[in-house]
Amino acid sequence: MDYKKHPGKEIKKYGEYQKKNPVISIITPFYNTGKEIEETYHSIMNQTYPYFEWIIVDDGSTNEESVKLLDELSKRDDRIKKFTIKNGGPSIARDYGIKNTSNTKYIFFLDSDDMIDKTALECFYWTLETHKEASFTYSTTVNFGTREFIWENYFSLEREKEENLITIASMVKKEDLLEVGCFGIKEKAMYEDWNLWLKLLKAGKKPIRVSAPLFWYRQSENGEFQRANKNQEAAMKYINETAADIPDNILEAIQFPRVEKNTQIDLDKMILPSYEKEKDVLLFFLTEKNSIEEIKELSKKYHVITFSTSPLDYTLRQGYEEYSDVYDLSSFLDRVDYLAFTDYIVSSIKVSQVIINDNTYGTYMISYLSHKYKELNLKNDNKELEELIYELSIEKDNEAYRKIVEKYYKDKFDIDINKKEKNPRRSRHLKYFLKRIHAEKDFYFLKTFYENFINLLKSIIDFLYSLLLAIPAFIVFLFKCIKRILSKPFR
């Protein structure tokens, strides 16, 4: 990982988009930050999801140069709103910012010297919208500055009560924040973000851990976390009081990458952008065979968007990010939602070409994309596509897949499961396939039972085989013992 290649070094215009009301409020407390906020500003303006407002709360800054810089910065974009309050610490500043948000659905916290990957808001928005049962989401953290390391920990409620695993750069449903009273701490340097996460967990609010490195945290010797460490005894008083009443295993977090999913997206309720492209856009599905050089060459002609459908190594991701917008779908979406997100990207960015290669999930999308976007000229030369769709679809209980596959068969073979079909053999296959989708639970129960039975059988065979090998040795040992006794009897 090259920690010097952090986001926010410059503004890279993503394209013109249709103006709509903000969906996300970014809350940033500011206190004499200085030039670091320029990089924070760049990282926010580079976001691929444009429907946000950025509320900066000046917490009584005393440095005239910092105040002047903030005033100038707040005039650059009409999505930026600046407020000034009497110095009270980041907790009070964030609560003040929350009170002054517009009619947004989500709150995202970002400090004035930190940065986020350009896809961060979009990934967080999609993962919360596709998991209605969740309340807030955070990601893997890249620490840079005085210390450089990757912070990635699977969530555990028991551990969260002992140490904070969740970063401040998290997106939360506003209604849930208001329900628990927001931060609510008036003292400074009190682990106020840790206390907030515990309050949400105590209220039964479920978190999502996104496995992509979307948050860049600037390490310094005099940061708020370091000040809280010096004030640890008083800070931990709040933590222990909040954590005391939280029973272990009260809830289970959603953690990516994973394979389980049984809900569907309500796209009609999502606010999705539509961009006027400034350059032809190429959507590229990555496989293990692809190289950074390949993406680099394509970027000379296209605005490249790369999709990875399996966990992407951080170093490799960073290499692709130099020449494209990178989405590791497995880090923030369930497999059942890959198609909806792909559909959204193709339509919103107005993709002009798609390269799928041998990417499994990309291959199964060909049928759907080729029917909806005929201008892409997608062709399916894979004779095993039908079987591939079948294998992928039985893994989930999802009506969307059923409709996609049904449409695929109907368009390709001119059949309808509710009418007399022209191709009876294909019809029987389709009906059997659809039946298997609805029988998913039974299928997995039988599959699990079969796998457990096979494992048990293997264990028994291994034991009998080991026993069989031991019998000759035991007979030899017994023979020598008897011979010894007979030749030299005990006196």
ABEGO torsion letter per residue (X at the ends): XBAABBBGABBBBAEBBBBBBBABBBBBBBBGAEAAAAAAAAAAAABABABBBBBBBBBGBABAAAAAAAAAAAAABAABBBBBBBBAEAAAAAAAAAAABBBBABBBBBBAABBBBAAAAAAAAAAAAABAABABBBBBBBBBEABBBBBBBBBBAAAAAABBABBABBBBBAAAAAAAGEAGBABBGAGAAAAAAAAAAAAGBBBBBBABBABBBBBBAABAAAAAAAAAAAAAAAAAAAAAABBBGABBBBBOBBABBABBBBAAABBBBBBBBABBBBBBBBBAABBAAAAAAAAAABBBBBBBABBBBAAAAAAAAAABBBBBAAAABBAAAAAAAAAAAAAAAGBABBBAEABAAAAAAAAAAAAABAAAGBBBABAAAAAAAAAAAAABBBAAAAAAAAAAAAAAAGBBAABBBABAAAAAAAAAAAAAAAAAAAAAAAAAAAAAAAAAAAAAAAAAAAAAAAAAAAAAAAAAAAAAAAABBBX
